[in-house]
Amino acid sequence: MSDARIELRVEERIAYLTICRAEKLNAIDEDMVDALLQACRAIERSDARVAILTGEGAKSFCAGGDIEAWSRLDAGTFSRRWLRDGHDAFDALARLTVPLIAVLNGHALGGGLELAACADLRIAEAHVKIGLPETGLGIIPGWSGTQRASRRFGAGLVRRMALFGEVFFAEEALALGLVDLVVTTGEGAAAAQIAAARVLQRSARATELTKMLINAAEGEESERVVEALAGAVAASSDDLTEGLAAYRQKRPARFDQ
């Protein structure tokens, strides 16, 4: 990886993606955004069939965007680089072809919750707090906190966090559907391993296709899903075999009608 603060390793078909900046509560700066996008590409090119995302330490899963990094940017650069690049990275996480498990081993506030929203399964440790405090700083939840989070958690719940500043503890978050499982503090990684093992027992291809269809149903990536599925059908057809043979033999293709 281009940034050591984003650590990726793949072992036994599980990709482990860790934000390693505990001294800054795992806050993300511009270089880390770029590294997250690179990590997603690396996962897609690996033999991983499931991914686990977590933060270093036990205090914060991710504190979101590094305030020192984005507050010094002018408005144009903030919009062009910070928000757009962040969207690219978070979109790549949400659209991984393998299931993504987020282990909230610490608080998930602001961009940290936006990051967790990219996952297919969220496991929270008991001490965790979750919220969207950005409007209290005079900024918006700009990495899809109003869009993906609303699709996945419901607009009413996002309003409570983003407009009224409500912060929820893990058990409250479970009841509200912000997380899928709450475990004892320190047990998040073990719970993620159990969930990952369940994925590995299932068909890799069927899991990938099913995730794509669920994403499309959510409005996450309808265009790519349609083209990917159509492309897969075309790529497995006899027409492609004939078309490529004709191209290599420099002759007209003879497609069956």
Steps between C-alpha positions, in 0.01 A plus 500: 500500500614859439411595859603281791201626698272290280606142553379217277582134523329197348514169682306185421264686265417769758613859439579695818484877452606707802522874557822540699494848649391446858682812623259705284196283576544344155402825330549496123701755300545542123778245461301244695199557275718414200637194681148375578417510130820310418417245767162433342664436163750268667221304669319458169817364340575260785350159580304648792135398523410718798650812659519625859540873568603637838695774675814483710456510876184486708399865530392586147403294197539814295454866593423584138681765305805655665385850596855636473519364144172630360467825695803653326357443153328777306137442400579398143770251595280365780226427249715377213750288690392426853133420439531342155808292582337387823191395310713301255667310783181437698311398186775249423462353848123476474525344154761235576394178332570313825297550820647763731480465880566810712622444855414810702757448772473865599277801442367556147423869467458714190705354218554194717132420478506577128785250472306239698197557276704360210504156663259213448517406869582723798621348826521748789679450828296591808673829585456658158321829427356580156392833354532771234625817676607696190236775512631595842824595325326691223553229238289224347542120509675514162612142438148372433369553851180644357472257207633148561431528872140600429456207261642250745374632833197707405475876457319548830787354699757700306297816576517424871879471488588765242239768576440453871836366610381177657776251582420134561677236706551157351187335640284793388666485159415130477134563579489777239667295228824700486698185582425132455667349805633623835775308678704545816781752473801326351297226330429675170785338307397151609138564401617624159700180450186293565303709250779477243511121539130484415566693178782261403259206526276648231536520122742781412333575166145489634601721794658757269196509271260522792690791654492681166125453473441620857714808428294565189177469699636765739593728212867457585630418152222410260686589179808293580295204613295493177810522282699251708223239487444551129873486439527173690227345284670620182843382616371148564331466161612310191470828310801642682704189424411527133556876490847472646590209271387699198701802612817294542449316172416824317172368362132598534335362812237230453253549783217249552166666447 
